[in-house]
Amino acid sequence: MEETLNNVAAEETLPTVPGPTLQEEAVLKTMMEAGIFYGLSRSKTNPKVKPYLATTKSGVEIIDLLETLKSLNEAAAVLKEKVSHGALPLIVGTTPAVKAIVKEMAHRLNLPYTTERWLGGTLTNFKTILGRVNYMKKLEGDRLTGKLEKYTKKERLNIEREMAKLNRLFSGLELMGKLPGVAVIFDLKNHEVDAAETKRMKIPTIAISNTNGDPDIVQYPIISNDKNPASIRFIAEYLSKAIEEGKEEAFRIAKENEAKAEIKTEIK
């Protein structure tokens, strides 16, 4: 009896872990419906991902959605804070499952993006990349204004071929007039070189990774099914909202600073 009472007393002194709120439960339900919890087979899973997993079923890893939601909220907070202070996000995703969603997200938010092969030196050799992007924009401007008409047919053909090549390499980077202040990478396993480059440049990086990725190579990993379009779209929309909120906050701060400047001018 004494042992039983001691056990009860010990249980009562244990800290209680709060469960998800009603709002979080609704989000978790949507995440489940999007199939975010489906990982890869155990044989393909990186051991470092273990803290993000709930269980294994029929040899397939099941991702802990609470951990994913926690990572999502942390990433969203970082994005909002960075954007509110003027940081430019760069969106990266080149695999067939994510390309269209990344491009749609970037176009909607008016952000630079990469959906083709990542060029080594995009960030570490930024001045050279920016020069090529500006050259591509100049050629496009010349084409639209008819300035290419002065060249011979053969010369125009060569210019068109060069433009096609530049567009293939740099399309999406036209808005990157400065180094990004934060990066969002979809499908970390296929973009480890990109992540290494952002790390070298000390750019905070958010990366969506399936269970085969290494979460330690980025500051803000989000372990999720990165093969299913519904899962990818959910995360893209979740992070898009944070970016939009950051832009709204930046606008508010700018208006406040403008008002303060006007008051100082009036006082003088």
N, C-alpha and C positions, 0 to 999 in steps of 0.2 A: 504493500500500500504506500509506504513511504517513497519507494522508488517511482511509483506512478505519479505521485504528487510532485516529486522533483522534476519529472519529465514535463508535466503540465506547466509548472512554473517556468521551466527553461523555454518552452514554446511561447509562453506569454511575453517573455522578454525579448524575443526575436523581433527585429525591425520588420514592419510590414512594407511590402513592395506595392506601390500604387499601380492599379491596372490602368489600361487605356481609358481616356475620356470618351464620352459619347461621340464627339467630333472625330477623335482618332479611330474609333471603331468603324465609323462610316467610311473613313479613308482606307482603313485596312480591308474593308469589304470590297471596295472598288479595286484595290491592289490585287486582291485574291481573284476577282473576276477577270482582271487583266492578265492573269497568269504569271505575275512577277515572281512568285515563289518557286517556279520550276528552275532548278539548276541543271548542271550536266551530270554525267555519270561519275561515280566515286573515283574511278580510275583516272579521270581527267581533272579532278579537283585539286587545286593548290592547297596544301596543308595550312597555309596562313589564313585561309578563308573560314576555317573551322568555327571561330567565334560568331560568325554571321549565319550559321546554319541551325536549323531546328531539328532535323532528323534525316534519315535516308530511307527511301521507299523504293523497293524493287531495283535497288542499285543506283537510283537517281537521287541526288542531293536535293533536299527541300530547304529553301532559304527561309530564315526567320524574318517574317515581315515586320515585326516590331523593330528589329535591328535596321532593316532597310528604311523604315519610316524615320527612325532616329537619324540615320545618315542623310536622308533626304532633307529633313528639317535643318540640320546643321549646314548642309550645302546651300540651301535656300537662303539661310541667314547670312552666309558669307557673300553670296551673289548680291543680295539686296544692299548690304553694307558697302561693298566695293563699288557697285554701280551708283549708289547715292553720292559717292565722293568722286565721281567722274571716271571710274575705271571702265575700260572698253572690254567686254567679253568676246572671246574668240570661240566659236563652236566648231567642233571637229567630229566627223563621222564619215567613213568612206566605204563601209561594208554595205552590200545590197539591202540589208534589212533596215538600215538607218538613214541612208543617203537622202531619200525624199523627205523624211521627217525633219532632218537637220536643216535642209535647204528651206523648207516651209517655215520652220522656227526662226531661222536667221532673217529671211525676207520679211516676216511679220514684225520682227523687232528691230529691223534695219541694222543688223550686225554682220561683221565679217565672218566667213565660214570657209571650211575646206571639206569638200565631198569627194575629191579625187586624191591621188597619191600625195602624201605629205612630202614636201621637199625638204631635205636636210638643210639646215641653215635658215629656215623660214624666220626663226627668232634670233638665233645667234649671229646670223649674217643679215640682219634686218634691213640695213641701208641698201644693200645690193638688191634684195627682193623688192623693196619699195621702189627702187629705180626701175626695175622691170615692169612692175605693176603700173607705174606712171607712164611708161612708154606704151604699154598696152592701151591705156586709156586715151593717150594722145592719138594713136593710130585709129582707134574707134571714133574719136571725135573728128579726125580728118576724113574718115569715110562718110560720116553722117553729114558733114558740111560740104562734101564734094571736092575736097582738096586733093583727093587721090586721082581725080580725072586728068590732071596734068601729066601723069605718068603713062608710059606705053602700056599696052595690054599685057605684055609679058611681065613688066615691072609690077603692075597691079596684081597680077596672079601671084607673084612671089610675096607681095605684101599681105595678100589675103591668107596665104599659107602660113606666114609668120604670125599673123593675128590669131589664126586657128590654134596654132601651137601654144601661144602665150595664153590664150583663153583656157585651153585645156589644163595648163599648169597653174594659172593664177586666178581663175574664175572664183569669185567669192571673197577675194582679199582686197577688192577695190576700196572698201570702207576702212581698211586697216591703215590709217594714216599715221598711227603711232603704235608702239608696242602694246599688246593687250595687257590689261591689269589683272585678268583672271581668265582661265581657260576651262571649257567644258568639253570633255572627251567622251564620246560614245564608243563602246567596245574597246576597253582598255587593252585586252590581249593583242589586238591588231595594231595598237598605237603606242607600244612601249617606247619606241624611239621618240615619238612626239612628247610623251610624258617626261622622258629623260631631258629633252630640250627645254621644256617649261621649267623643270626643276633647276636646271643649270642657270636659267635666267631669273630664278627666284620668283616665278609667276605662280600664285596659288592655283591649284588645279583640282577640279572636280572630275571624277571619272566613273562612268557606269561600267561595271565589270560583272561578267558571269563568274561562276565558281572556279574557272580555270585561270583567272587573272591573279596578279600579285598586288594585294591592296596596299602594301607598304611603299610602293613606288610613287604614290600620290598622297597629298595631304587629306583629300576628302573622297574616299572611295564609296561608291554606292553599289552594293552587291545585289544584282537583279538579273532576271532573264533578259538577255540582250538579243534574243533571236526573234521574239514574237513582236510584231508591229504594235499590238495593243499595249504591251508592257513599255515599249520604247516611247510610244506616244504619251502614255500617262506621265512618265518621268519628264519628257520634254515640256509638257504643259505645266507640270508642277514647278519646274525651274523657270519657265517663261513667266509665270505669275510673279516670282520673286524678282526677276529682272524688271518687269513692268512697275512693280512697287518701288524698286530702287530708282527708276527713272522719275517717278512721281515725287519721290523724296528729294531727288536732286533738283527738280524744278522748284519745289517748295523752298529749299535752301537758297537757291539762286534768287528767288523773288524776295525773300527776307533780307538777303544781303543787299539787293538793289534798293529796297526800302530804307535800310540803314544808311546806305550811301547818300540817298536823297536827303535824309534828315540831317546828316553831317554837313552837306552842302548848304542847306537852308540856315543852319546855325552859324556857319562862317559868313 
